[in-house]
Amino acid sequence: MKKLMIWAALFAGVAMLPSCLDDKDESCSVPEITAVNYLPKNPTKSDEVTVTAKIRNEHCPFQACVTYQVAKLDAEWSFAEESYKSTAFVHSSIAGETYDFTAKIPATGLTGRKVHFVIEVITQHFLYVTSEWEEYIVPGPIEPDPNPDESGESGGSGEKGSEK
């Protein structure tokens, strides 16, 4: 369900991008994603990771985001849609130029985690491309996931409890 909401937002945002060139002989090409990188290479549990790339599309504006997943080091990757998270979308405004893409993956908050991510790009004509999957590890012993009652997050209200 969450992935469907992400896609709906993505498509709605793409529909609002400026038009392609007026030349009817030009068609929208698939964007190119190059020079994907992330720093720091060995993050701690409190480090957010900055993802960068070069994105180019000859004829159409596009939007891009990072979709990522976090798992314990000893766990298999889950392919359930709700296990994926996404950064905010970045919109290009000029076609035909290389765009310096940057997004931040939040800190995991726990050691013993692995994170994999992909950059997703879509044009206003719904041409879609992704980068190759990248993965990094937050080293250390595998810390247990926090109990929602202990973190104050219960019932999805977003308010933190203050019980003693």
HELIX and SHEET records of a PDB file:
HELIX    1   1 LYS A    2  ALA A   15  1                                  14    
HELIX    2   2 GLU A   81  SER A   83  5                                   3    
HELIX    3   3 PRO A  148  SER A  151  1                                   4    
SHEET    1   A 3 GLU A  32  LEU A  39  0                                        
SHEET    2   A 3 VAL A  49  ARG A  56 -1                                        
SHEET    3   A 3 THR A  98  ILE A 105 -1                                        
SHEET    1   B 3 LYS A  85  SER A  86  0                                        
SHEET    2   B 3 PHE A  62  LYS A  72 -1                                        
SHEET    3   B 3 VAL A  90  HIS A  91 -1                                        
SHEET    1   C 4 LYS A  85  SER A  86  0                                        
SHEET    2   C 4 PHE A  62  LYS A  72 -1                                        
SHEET    3   C 4 ARG A 113  THR A 123 -1                                        
SHEET    4   C 4 TYR A 128  THR A 130 -1                                        
SHEET    1   D 4 LYS A  85  SER A  86  0                                        
SHEET    2   D 4 PHE A  62  LYS A  72 -1                                        
SHEET    3   D 4 ARG A 113  THR A 123 -1                                        
SHEET    4   D 4 GLU A 134  VAL A 138 -1                                        
END                                                                             
